[in-house]
Amino acid sequence: MRIPAALLIMSAVCLQFLLAQQTGGSIDLPAGAHVVLRATGDGVQIYTCSGMPDRAKWILTAPDAKLLDESGKLIGSHFAGPTWNLEDGSQIKGELLASQPAPDAGSVAWLLLRGKAGTGTGRLADVAFIRRIKTHGGVAPESGCEGLQDAGKTVQVPYTATYLFYANTAAR
């Protein structure tokens, strides 16, 4: 049976849309993925008040965190993009694939991100996936963003998380 090209293209577009919009689902990794770096993120999640009448809410602007190795030594930083940058100049950007609620109330979601093509350099060049797990804190406050009077207001909410960076040997 031959599938029309238009149907294949439409299916591919729909799949990409669904992946981009996915805010649930599994943060499990594909077969062949293996850890190349483990780091603890220690910093803040920065939120900005949208300040829209009747729909004002906190919007995540960016993380701002130090990356620490297992001994607590500073090895890099995590910031908008989302981007991870190591002290040796290595860098990777991620794009969201899936998220699931954190088991701890008041903690930001656990995430699975894909390493954005062409953004990995140095030690992070082979990173295919990034997972954020074991989060503590970081959720936007429930108040303080009430309307136009709060538009542009920012808050920084402390958080910690474990970041795991994976290469994918199955993709090679």
C-alpha positions in Angstrom: 0.0 0.0 0.0 1.4 3.4 -1.0 0.8 6.4 1.3 0.3 9.7 -0.5 3.1 12.2 0.1 0.7 14.9 1.3 -0.5 12.5 4.0 3.0 11.8 5.1 3.9 15.5 5.2 0.7 16.3 7.2 1.5 13.5 9.6 5.0 14.7 10.2 3.8 18.3 10.7 1.2 17.1 13.2 3.8 15.0 15.1 6.1 17.9 15.4 3.3 20.1 16.6 2.3 17.6 19.2 5.9 17.2 20.4 6.3 21.0 20.6 3.0 21.3 22.6 3.6 18.3 24.9 3.4 19.2 28.5 2.8 15.8 29.9 3.9 12.4 29.0 6.9 10.3 29.8 10.3 11.7 30.5 11.8 8.3 29.9 14.8 8.1 27.6 15.0 6.2 24.3 17.1 3.0 24.2 20.8 3.7 23.8 20.9 6.9 25.8 23.7 7.0 28.5 24.7 9.7 31.0 27.7 11.7 30.1 27.3 14.4 32.8 25.4 14.8 36.1 25.1 18.2 37.7 23.1 19.9 40.4 21.4 23.1 39.5 21.2 25.6 42.4 19.7 29.0 41.7 16.4 30.7 40.9 13.5 30.5 38.5 12.7 34.0 37.3 9.1 34.9 36.6 7.6 38.1 35.1 4.0 39.2 35.7 2.1 39.3 32.4 -0.1 42.1 33.8 -3.1 41.4 31.6 -6.5 42.5 32.9 -8.5 39.6 34.2 -5.8 37.1 33.2 -2.6 38.3 34.9 -0.2 35.5 35.7 3.4 34.8 36.3 5.3 33.7 33.2 8.7 31.9 33.4 11.3 34.3 32.0 14.5 32.2 32.6 16.3 30.0 35.1 19.5 31.4 36.6 21.5 28.7 38.3 25.0 27.5 39.1 25.8 24.0 38.0 27.7 21.9 40.5 29.4 18.6 40.2 28.9 15.7 42.7 31.5 17.2 45.1 29.8 20.7 45.1 32.4 22.3 42.8 31.2 24.9 40.4 31.3 23.5 36.8 29.0 25.9 34.9 25.7 27.7 34.7 22.2 27.3 33.5 20.3 30.3 32.0 17.7 31.3 29.4 17.4 29.3 26.2 17.3 27.0 28.1 21.1 26.8 27.9 23.7 25.0 29.9 27.3 26.4 29.8 30.3 24.7 31.4 33.4 26.5 32.8 35.5 25.0 29.9 33.3 26.8 27.3 31.2 23.8 26.4 27.5 24.6 25.8 24.2 23.1 24.8 20.6 24.5 24.3 17.6 22.4 24.9 14.0 22.2 23.6 11.2 20.7 25.6 9.9 17.2 24.7 7.9 16.3 27.8 7.2 17.2 31.4 5.6 15.6 34.4 4.6 17.1 37.7 7.3 16.9 40.4 6.4 14.6 43.3 7.1 17.5 45.8 4.4 20.1 46.0 5.8 23.6 45.2 8.5 22.2 43.0 9.0 22.8 39.2 8.2 20.0 36.9 10.6 17.2 35.9 11.5 17.6 32.2 12.9 15.8 29.2 14.6 18.1 26.7 16.2 17.3 23.4 19.7 18.8 22.7 19.0 21.5 20.1 20.8 20.6 16.9 23.9 22.6 16.2 24.1 24.1 19.7 26.3 21.5 21.4 30.0 22.4 21.7 33.0 21.0 23.5 32.2 18.4 26.2 28.5 18.8 25.5 28.7 18.3 21.7 27.4 14.8 21.8 24.5 15.5 24.2 21.2 14.3 22.7 18.9 14.7 25.7 18.8 16.6 29.0 16.6 15.6 32.0 15.7 17.7 34.9 14.7 15.6 37.9 14.7 15.8 41.7 13.5 19.4 41.8 12.9 21.3 45.0 11.2 24.7 44.9 11.0 27.1 41.9 7.2 27.3 41.4 5.8 30.8 40.7 4.0 32.4 43.7 0.2 32.3 43.8 0.0 36.1 44.5 1.7 39.3 43.6 0.6 39.3 39.9 -2.9 40.7 40.1 -3.3 42.9 37.0 -2.0 45.8 35.0 -0.5 47.5 38.1 1.9 44.5 38.4 2.8 44.3 34.8 6.5 43.7 34.3 7.1 42.9 38.0 9.6 40.0 38.4 10.2 37.5 41.2 13.1 35.1 41.7 12.1 31.8 43.3 14.9 29.6 44.7 15.2 26.0 43.3 17.5 23.1 43.0 17.4 20.2 40.5 19.5 17.4 39.2 20.4 17.8 35.5 21.4 14.7 33.6 23.0 15.0 30.1 22.8 12.0 27.8 24.5 11.0 24.6 22.5 8.6 22.4 24.7 5.7 21.0 21.7 4.4 19.1 21.6 7.5 16.9 25.2 7.0 15.8 
